């Protein structure tokens, strides 16, 4: 009787152990799958950013400035004689 009980308990414990291992394996696979999905999202974001920074898809010629139009603009000279009336920049 005790041999049968021992065998039954052994079979039950082995089945429980196999089920637990299967659950752990399934859980690890789920974690790995989530990590893979996160990394794929990062790679997609990186590819999109690289496409933007390379500028291959953008036509920026309409935003270029003609150097001939800049000739009419007077350069702004700094006013070195300026004093700050409020005293915030005084070194006294």
Number of C-alpha atoms within 10 A of each C-alpha: 6 7 8 9 10 11 12 12 12 12 12 12 12 12 12 12 12 12 12 12 12 12 12 12 12 12 12 12 12 12 12 12 12 12 12 12 12 12 12 12 12 12 12 12 12 12 12 11 12 12 13 12 11 9 11 9 9 10 8 8 7 6 7 7 9 8 7 7 8 10 9 7 7 7 8 6 6 7 7 6 5 7 10 8 8 7 9 7 9 9 5 4
